[in-house]
């Protein structure tokens, strides 16, 4: 005999089955969260498959926690761990996660790619209990050449976005990051610079729309969130205003032929003077040319301790090698570039070249989404307004030669970056900036030598103060640096806020106070609801 069952009864029966299947060892908090998720979204799969907790399976939890984390400094036993990690499969699951975290008074950390330099997407100091909502399963990318745009979900890596664009067209691209494993959700919210920034600006300068979940669990697009919030999320830093679900990005034209090169100079090859010249021309070169410099100690011989400084000029040129040679001979002959240094390739292959893939790697390697860099490290950043004099560089080399594995990368500005107002989006580092510096010290032995390396990078940073931007000494928010200050009780957020955002910080605080007045989305350097 057949009988009808209501949808409500069916869902109730499913809920019972799902929760019966939860292991007895699972914490009460996780069970309550699961029940709340089912009550607030269309859960139609074994819900436990989207959870990782030490109670259920410590090994799987550890693997998932560490899966995308770049900075191993935040994966030690002493670092706070989330109660569990939740991986939503649908946007409605993210909505429900916000609603349930609020209801159960759980602090949320949001992770799309795990590249946060201070581990803020998966570690929370002073927030107990906390959970991680990992967006890595939300990674769909839809490219529409007719409108020169694409929707990219937050969990997609920038490499996947590039790959999906080139699947449809060899003459379209997007001006975002150099590291292909960056999660696009957190990448664009900080600005997102890349090798086409001098031609087209930042990734955030090329965002057309977005979908976010606010503190009430509502999904908002650009029209619904309003222009103030849309302004804030394009460069205002991650984890302050809501959960980025997806970005609508504007595609840009790229030529069929792109040229790359890497030319390395050492101190013995007049490297210091060549670098001094680069500082004078890098921001003034043809907008199609991006030349960054990767600087680190290198061995002169196989003899231990016999080191020099290596300066590798790595370039992407939106054109063929003949025109590149003309540009270089006119503007930067000191580098000594030759035709044999140049390699012509497609735009997608040039992206892979800059990201560090071997030339033999197929574009499909971008789909792996794995970081090519995992280490214990401390990073800092600077912006330079005037060329650093030769004596300043020589003082820097002395400091680099006594550190085990220091690295600095200098990225040129100018071009389109100088033509966009510093208040167009929260990212303010525009006209007058010659180049940006990333400082790194890396080590392998964890806590054993951490104090030594942290001291070295802080002392080196202090030495460089005389040569970089001032009032404020500027910093890049996607190279998160907690040394600049935090939201601790009694602290003034302007100490670090002005460094990341200059005069845009006050506007960010005002928008935050109106959009998330209860400060639900917060971390050690999130935009506060008020100052003072």
C-alpha positions in Angstrom: 0.0 0.0 0.0 1.5 3.3 -1.1 1.5 6.4 1.2 2.7 10.0 0.9 5.4 11.6 3.0 5.7 15.3 3.4 9.0 17.0 2.5 9.3 18.2 6.0 8.9 14.7 7.4 11.5 13.4 4.9 14.0 16.1 5.9 13.4 15.2 9.6 14.0 11.5 8.9 17.2 12.4 7.0 18.4 14.5 9.9 17.9 11.6 12.2 19.9 9.3 10.0 22.7 11.8 9.5 23.1 12.5 13.2 22.9 8.8 14.2 25.9 8.3 11.9 28.1 10.8 13.7 30.7 9.0 15.8 30.2 9.0 19.5 33.6 10.6 20.0 32.6 13.7 18.1 32.4 16.8 20.3 29.1 18.2 21.5 29.9 21.4 19.7 30.3 19.7 16.4 27.1 17.7 16.8 25.2 20.9 17.6 26.8 22.6 14.6 25.8 19.7 12.4 22.2 19.8 13.6 22.1 23.5 13.1 23.5 23.2 9.5 20.8 20.6 8.6 18.1 22.9 10.1 19.4 25.9 8.1 20.4 24.5 4.7 19.5 21.8 2.1 21.9 19.1 3.4 21.5 16.1 1.2 24.7 14.2 1.6 26.5 12.4 4.5 27.4 15.5 6.5 30.3 14.0 8.3 32.2 13.8 5.1 32.5 17.6 5.2 34.0 17.7 8.7 37.5 17.1 10.0 38.1 17.0 13.7 40.7 15.5 16.0 37.9 13.6 17.8 36.9 11.7 14.7 40.2 11.1 13.0 43.3 12.9 14.3 45.4 11.9 11.3 42.9 13.2 8.7 42.3 16.4 10.7 46.1 17.1 10.8 46.4 16.4 7.0 43.5 18.7 6.2 44.7 21.5 8.5 48.2 21.4 6.9 47.0 20.8 3.4 47.2 24.3 2.0 49.1 26.1 4.8 52.2 27.8 3.5 53.8 29.0 6.7 54.9 26.0 8.8 55.6 28.3 11.7 51.9 28.2 12.5 51.6 24.4 12.5 53.5 23.6 15.7 51.9 21.7 18.6 51.7 25.0 20.6 49.6 26.8 18.0 45.8 26.8 18.8 43.8 24.4 16.7 40.3 24.6 15.5 37.6 22.5 17.1 36.9 21.2 13.6 37.2 22.2 9.9 34.1 22.4 7.8 34.2 22.3 4.0 31.0 23.5 2.4 29.9 22.1 -0.9 27.4 24.7 -1.8 26.9 28.4 -1.1 23.9 27.7 1.2 26.2 25.7 3.4 28.4 28.8 3.9 25.3 30.8 4.8 24.3 28.1 7.3 27.8 28.0 8.8 27.7 31.7 9.5 24.2 31.5 11.1 25.2 28.4 13.2 28.6 29.8 14.3 26.7 33.0 15.5 24.1 30.9 17.3 26.6 28.6 19.0 29.0 31.5 19.7 31.8 29.9 17.7 34.5 32.1 16.3 35.0 31.6 12.5 38.3 31.6 10.5 37.9 31.6 6.7 40.3 29.8 4.4 40.3 29.8 0.6 44.0 29.1 -0.2 45.8 29.0 3.1 48.5 31.4 2.1 48.0 33.9 4.9 51.6 34.8 5.9 50.6 34.9 9.6 48.4 31.9 9.5 45.3 33.9 10.3 43.1 31.7 8.1 43.6 28.6 10.3 45.0 29.8 13.6 43.2 32.1 16.2 45.1 33.4 19.2 42.8 34.2 22.1 39.6 33.1 20.4 38.2 29.9 22.0 36.6 27.9 20.6 37.1 28.5 16.9 36.4 26.7 13.7 37.7 26.9 10.2 35.4 27.2 7.2 37.5 25.9 4.3 36.2 27.0 0.9 38.4 24.8 -1.2 35.4 22.7 -2.5 33.8 25.9 -3.9 36.1 26.2 -6.9 33.9 26.5 -10.0 35.1 28.9 -12.7 32.8 30.1 -15.5 34.3 32.0 -18.3 32.2 34.1 -20.7 34.2 35.5 -23.6 31.1 37.4 -24.9 31.2 39.7 -21.9 34.9 39.5 -21.3 34.3 38.2 -17.8 34.4 35.2 -15.6 32.9 34.2 -12.3 35.4 32.5 -10.1 34.4 30.9 -6.7 36.6 31.6 -3.7 38.2 28.1 -3.4 39.6 28.2 -6.9 43.3 28.9 -7.1 44.5 31.6 -9.3 46.2 29.0 -11.4 42.9 27.3 -12.1 41.4 30.6 -13.1 44.2 31.2 -15.6 43.8 27.6 -16.9 40.0 28.0 -17.4 40.5 31.3 -19.3 43.1 29.8 -21.6 40.8 26.8 -22.2 38.5 29.2 -23.9 41.0 31.7 -25.5 44.7 32.1 -26.0 44.3 35.9 -26.2 42.5 36.5 -22.9 44.0 36.7 -19.4 43.7 38.2 -16.0 46.2 40.4 -14.2 46.6 38.7 -10.8 49.1 36.7 -8.8 52.4 35.2 -9.6 52.0 32.2 -7.2 49.5 29.8 -8.9 48.3 28.1 -5.7 46.8 31.3 -4.2 43.1 31.0 -3.4 41.4 33.7 -5.4 39.0 34.4 -2.5 41.6 35.8 -0.2 43.9 36.9 -3.0 41.7 39.6 -4.6 40.5 40.9 -1.2 44.0 42.1 -0.5 44.6 43.8 -3.9 46.4 41.0 -5.9 49.4 42.2 -7.8 51.0 40.3 -10.7 53.2 40.5 -13.8 50.6 42.4 -15.8 49.9 45.1 -13.1 51.9 47.7 -15.0 49.6 47.2 -18.0 46.2 46.6 -16.4 46.5 47.3 -12.6 45.8 44.9 -9.8 43.5 42.0 -9.8 41.2 44.0 -7.5 41.2 46.8 -10.0 39.6 44.4 -12.5 36.7 43.1 -10.3 33.2 43.7 -11.7 31.0 42.1 -9.0 31.2 39.7 -6.1 29.0 37.5 -4.0 29.5 37.5 -0.2 27.9 36.1 2.9 27.4 38.8 5.5 27.2 38.4 9.3 23.5 37.6 9.1 24.0 34.7 6.7 22.6 36.6 3.7 24.2 36.3 0.2 24.8 39.7 -1.3 26.0 40.8 -4.7 27.3 44.2 -5.6 23.9 45.8 -5.9 22.7 44.3 -2.6 25.8 45.0 -0.6 26.2 48.6 -1.9 29.1 50.5 -3.4 30.8 51.2 0.0 31.1 47.5 0.9 32.0 46.6 -2.7 34.8 49.2 -2.5 36.0 47.8 0.9 36.3 44.2 -0.2 38.5 45.0 -3.2 41.8 45.6 -1.2 40.6 45.9 2.4 42.0 42.6 3.4 40.4 39.2 4.2 38.3 38.2 7.1 36.8 41.7 7.9 33.5 42.1 6.1 32.1 38.7 5.2 32.8 35.4 3.4 33.8 35.9 -0.2 31.9 33.3 -2.2 32.8 34.3 -5.7 34.3 37.2 -7.8 33.2 38.4 -11.2 36.4 39.4 -12.9 37.1 41.4 -16.1 39.3 39.6 -18.6 42.0 41.5 -20.4 43.6 41.1 -23.8 46.9 39.3 -24.1 49.0 38.8 -27.2 49.4 35.4 -28.8 53.2 35.7 -28.2 54.6 36.6 -24.8 58.4 36.7 -24.1 60.1 35.8 -20.8 63.7 35.9 -19.6 65.8 35.5 -16.5 69.2 37.2 -16.3 71.3 36.8 -13.2 74.0 39.1 -11.9 76.3 38.7 -8.9 78.3 41.2 -7.0 81.3 40.2 -9.1 79.4 41.1 -12.2 78.8 44.7 -11.2 75.5 43.5 -9.7 75.1 46.4 -7.3 75.3 49.1 -10.0 73.0 47.2 -12.3 70.4 47.0 -9.5 70.9 50.7 -8.8 70.1 51.4 -12.5 67.0 49.1 -12.4 65.6 51.2 -9.5 65.8 54.2 -11.8 64.1 52.7 -14.8 61.8 49.8 -13.7 58.7 52.0 -13.1 59.3 53.9 -16.3 59.7 51.0 -18.8 57.1 50.2 -21.5 53.9 49.2 -19.8 54.1 45.8 -21.5 57.3 44.9 -19.6 57.5 43.7 -16.0 60.9 43.0 -14.6 61.1 41.8 -11.0 64.4 41.1 -9.1 64.8 38.0 -6.9 67.8 38.5 -4.6 69.4 36.0 -2.3 72.9 34.8 -1.2 74.6 32.3 -3.5 77.8 30.3 -3.4 80.7 31.6 -5.4 82.4 28.2 -5.3 81.7 24.8 -3.7 83.7 26.0 -0.7 81.5 26.5 2.3 81.0 30.1 3.5 82.2 31.6 0.2 79.1 33.5 -0.7 78.0 36.4 -2.9 74.7 38.0 -3.7 72.7 36.8 -6.6 70.2 39.1 -8.4 67.9 37.4 -10.9 66.0 39.7 -13.2 62.9 37.8 -14.2 60.6 39.3 -16.8 57.4 39.0 -18.7 56.9 41.0 -21.8 53.5 41.2 -23.6 55.0 40.9 -27.1 57.7 39.3 -29.2 61.4 39.2 -28.5 62.3 41.6 -31.3 60.3 44.4 -29.7 61.5 43.4 -26.3 65.1 43.8 -27.4 64.4 47.2 -28.7 62.8 48.3 -25.4 65.7 46.9 -23.4 68.4 48.4 -25.6 66.8 51.8 -25.3 65.8 51.8 -21.6 68.0 49.2 -19.7 71.1 48.2 -21.7 73.0 47.8 -18.5 71.4 44.4 -18.0 73.1 43.1 -21.1 70.0 41.2 -22.4 70.7 39.1 -25.5 68.3 37.3 -27.9 69.4 34.0 -26.6 68.2 35.0 -23.1 64.6 35.4 -24.5 62.0 32.7 -24.9 58.7 33.3 -26.7 55.7 31.4 -25.5 51.9 31.7 -24.9 50.6 33.8 -22.1 49.6 30.8 -20.0 53.1 29.3 -20.4 54.6 32.6 -19.3 52.4 32.5 -16.2 53.8 29.1 -15.4 57.3 30.3 -16.0 57.0 33.1 -13.5 55.3 30.7 -11.0 58.4 28.4 -11.1 57.1 25.5 -13.1 59.6 23.7 -15.4 59.2 24.5 -19.1 58.1 20.9 -19.8 55.1 21.2 -17.5 51.7 21.2 -19.3 49.1 23.9 -18.4 47.1 21.1 -16.6 49.7 21.3 -13.8 48.0 24.5 -12.8 44.9 22.5 -11.7 46.8 20.7 -9.0 46.6 23.8 -6.8 49.6 22.8 -4.7 52.0 25.3 -3.3 55.5 25.1 -4.5 56.7 26.8 -1.4 56.2 25.4 2.2 58.5 26.5 4.9 59.0 28.1 8.3 59.3 31.8 7.5 58.8 35.4 8.5 57.9 38.0 5.9 57.8 41.8 5.8 57.2 44.3 3.0 58.1 47.8 2.0 57.4 50.4 -0.7 60.2 52.5 -2.2 59.8 56.1 -3.4 63.4 57.0 -4.1 66.3 54.7 -5.4 68.2 53.1 -2.6 71.8 54.4 -2.9 74.7 52.1 -3.6 76.0 52.4 0.0 72.5 51.4 1.2 72.6 48.3 -1.0 76.1 47.4 0.2 74.9 47.6 3.8 72.0 45.3 2.9 74.4 42.8 1.3 76.4 42.6 4.5 73.3 41.7 6.4 72.1 39.2 3.9 75.5 37.4 3.9 75.3 36.5 7.6 71.7 35.0 7.4 71.2 31.4 6.4 68.3 31.7 3.8 67.2 35.2 3.3 65.3 36.2 0.2 63.9 39.5 -1.1 61.8 40.1 -4.2 61.5 43.6 -5.7 58.5 44.2 -7.9 58.3 47.3 -10.2 55.4 49.7 -10.2 54.6 52.5 -12.6 52.5 52.2 -15.7 48.8 51.7 -14.9 49.6 51.5 -11.2 50.5 55.2 -11.3 47.4 56.2 -13.2 44.8 54.8 -10.7 43.9 57.0 -7.7 45.1 55.7 -4.3 41.5 56.0 -3.1 39.9 54.1 -6.0 40.0 51.0 -3.9 41.5 50.5 -0.4 44.9 49.5 -1.8 46.7 52.9 -1.8 50.2 52.2 -3.1 50.1 54.0 -6.4 51.7 57.0 -8.0 55.1 57.8 -6.7 55.9 54.2 -5.8 59.0 52.9 -7.7 58.8 49.3 -6.5 57.5 47.0 -3.7 59.8 44.9 -1.6 59.0 41.5 0.0 61.4 40.5 2.7 61.7 36.8 3.8 63.8 34.7 6.1 63.2 31.0 5.9 64.4 28.0 7.9 63.8 24.3 8.2 64.3 23.4 11.9 61.1 24.9 13.3 61.4 26.4 16.8 65.0 25.5 17.2 66.4 28.5 15.3 63.2 30.6 15.0 64.3 33.3 17.5 67.5 33.9 15.6 65.9 34.3 12.2 63.1 36.5 13.6 65.7 38.8 15.2 67.6 39.0 11.9 64.7 40.0 9.8 63.5 42.6 12.4 67.0 44.1 12.6 67.3 44.1 8.8 63.9 45.8 8.5 65.0 48.5 11.0 68.2 49.1 9.0 66.1 49.6 5.8 63.8 52.2 7.4 65.9 55.1 6.2 65.5 54.0 2.5 61.8 53.3 2.2 58.5 55.0 2.4 57.8 57.2 5.4 54.9 58.7 7.4 53.6 56.0 7.2 56.1 53.3 6.4 53.8 51.4 4.0 53.2 47.7 3.9 51.2 45.3 1.7 48.2 43.7 3.5 48.6 40.4 1.6 52.1 40.1 3.1 50.5 40.1 6.6 52.9 41.2 9.3 51.7 41.1 12.9 54.8 43.0 14.0 53.1 46.1 12.7 50.4 45.9 15.4 47.2 43.9 16.3 43.7 44.5 17.6 44.7 43.9 21.2 42.8 45.6 24.0 44.1 49.2 24.4 46.0 49.3 21.1 45.5 51.8 18.3 44.6 50.1 15.0 45.9 53.2 13.1 49.4 52.0 13.9 49.1 49.2 11.4 46.0 50.3 9.5 47.7 53.4 8.1 50.6 51.3 6.9 48.4 49.0 4.8 45.7 51.5 3.7 47.1 55.0 4.3 44.1 57.5 4.3 41.7 54.8 3.2 41.7 53.2 6.7 39.2 55.6 8.2 36.7 54.9 5.5 37.2 51.1 5.9 36.5 51.5 9.7 33.3 53.4 9.0 32.1 50.8 6.5 32.9 48.0 8.9 31.1 49.7 11.8 27.9 50.0 9.6 28.1 46.6 7.9 29.3 44.3 10.7 28.7 46.4 13.9 29.0 43.3 16.2 32.5 42.6 14.7 31.5 39.0 13.9 34.2 38.7 11.2 37.4 39.5 13.0 41.0 38.4 13.5 44.2 39.9 14.9 44.4 42.5 12.1 40.8 42.7 10.8 39.4 46.2 10.2 37.8 47.3 13.6 34.4 48.7 14.0 35.8 51.9 15.4 39.1 53.5 16.2 40.2 54.3 19.8 
